[in-house]
Amino acid sequence: MTTAASPEVARSGLEAMLEARSVALVGASGRAESFGAVMVSQLLDGGFDGRGHLVNPRYGEIAGHRCVASLRELDEAP
């Protein structure tokens, strides 16, 4: 049996997601017109104020930004 989170807990979780300071984009891509490339552009050029981390084992860099092979390689938790 599961229980619903209290409104305070649910709100704090939602706030954490909407006010993120760091985001990891798993599947980032440098291939033009791919979904991963569009998401990279939205993350880096879309006005996000936090840190954006790109994750894809096929790239060391995308659009001039460091790309790591896995989430384990990040220096902070997104």
Buried (B, 14 or more C-beta within 10 A) or exposed (E): EEEEEEEEEEEEEEEEEEEBEEBBBEEBBBEEEEEBBEBBEEBBEEEBEEBBBBBBEEBEEBBEBEBBEEEEEBEEEB
